[in-house]
Amino acid sequence: MEILENVNLKEYNTFMLPSIARYFVEINKVEDIQELINSNIYKNIQKKYFLWLWANTIFTKDFEWLIIKINIKWKEILESDDEILIKVWSGEIRYDFVIRCAENNFVWMENLAHIPSSVGASAVQNIWAYWVEAKDVIYEVEWINLITWKTKILKNSDCNFWYRDSIFKHDLKDNFLITYVTYRFKKHSENYSFNTEYAGISEKIAELWFNSEKIKPIEFVQVITEIRKWKLPDWHEIWTAWSFFKNPVIPIQQRDNLQQEFSELKWFEVEEWIKLSAWQLIDMCGFKWKSNWKVWTYKTHALILINEWNAEWQDVISFSKEIQDSVQNKFWVKIEPEAIFVE
C-alpha cells in the first residue's frame, strides 16, 4: 500500500472534473485497511473520503483530505437451495456482478444491469431502475464504524431504504466503511416472471428475437443493457455522471393540482406518494440538448448531464442550479441531485 500526495482526481470521476487530493490511497486487499489506519497520515488527517466506483461523483474543490479508493473484490455463495445468498465485497463492480449472476441463472437483479456503480455504492444510493431497487435484493450490509472501528451488520429492514436513499446518507453519513453486501437471489425456473413493466422492455425483447416466454436471465440482462446503451452515453467516450437528478416525490394533492395545468405529466405511485419523471420536467423546461457552453444535457435524455468542453466543477454547479430553478419556477417542484457533491 502506498499513500500518494497531490493526486489529480480527474481520472477518478466519470465527469472528468479536475481536483487535487492532498493524499490518495488505493486499498487492494483487506490487510491494507489495517495498515492504513495505523499510518501517521491516517491518524493526523481529520477528513477522509471513501471513493467507490467513481460514477456520479462531483468534486467541488481541491482537498486537504485523504481520499481512499476501495478496489477489493471477493464474493462467497452462502446458501444454495431455492434461494441463494451471495456475500460480495463492496469494491466489486456491480454491473459485472449482475452479469455473472445472470450467467449462473440467479435472478431478481437483472433489471439493474448496466448501471455504473460498485456493490458498496449501490447500497448507499439504493439504486433504482426499471421498477427494481437495490433494496429488493439486498439481504444485509456489513460495515465498519470509523470511530470505534467495530464491525456491524445491518439487516435490510434496518437500512432505512427509500427511493434512492438509505441510512448511509443520513444517520451514518461520514462514519462508515461498507465491507460486504449480501444479496438474495432465486434460481431461475420456468415459473419465474421477469419484470417487464417498464415501457420498451417487451418491445426490445421482440426486437432482439428472444422468446418472451422462454427468455434466459443472461438474455434479459442483454435486453436491459441495450435499452440503457441507447438512452445513456458511454462514459468511456463521453464524460458524464449519468442521471444527475432524482425523480421528485410529491404528495398526491400536489400531483392533482399540477395535472390541472399539465395534463401530460407522467407519474408513478410510490406507497402514499407520487413520483414524477425528472427528465420530463427538465425537457418541458426546454433543457433537452441545451448547454452553458461546457456542460450539456444529453441529446436523447434531458436527465443526463455531460462534460463537453473540459468543464470545471463551477460550470456543473451553475448549470445544474439553472435547471433546478427552472423546474421550480414552472412546476413548483424541487428536483434534487442524485450526483454526489463532495464539498
Salt bridges, closest charged atoms under 4 A:
GLU5 OE1 - ARG22 NH1 2.64
ASP32 OD1 - LYS29 NZ 3.05
GLU64 OE1 - ARG22 NE 3.96
ASP82 OD2 - LYS186 NZ 3.08
GLU83 OE2 - ARG184 NH1 3.46
GLU92 OE1 - ARG100 NH2 2.98
GLU133 OE2 - LYS135 NZ 3.74
ASP136 OD1 - LYS135 NZ 3.63
GLU140 OE1 - LYS155 NZ 2.61
GLU142 OE1 - LYS87 NZ 3.75
ASP165 OD1 - HIS170 NE2 2.85
ASP174 OD2 - LYS47 NZ 3.91
GLU207 OE2 - LYS204 NZ 3.08
ASP234 OD1 - HIS236 ND1 2.90
ASP256 OD1 - ARG255 NE 2.68
GLU322 OE2 - LYS290 NZ 3.98
ASP325 OD2 - LYS321 NZ 2.94
GLU338 OE1 - ARG164 NH1 2.05
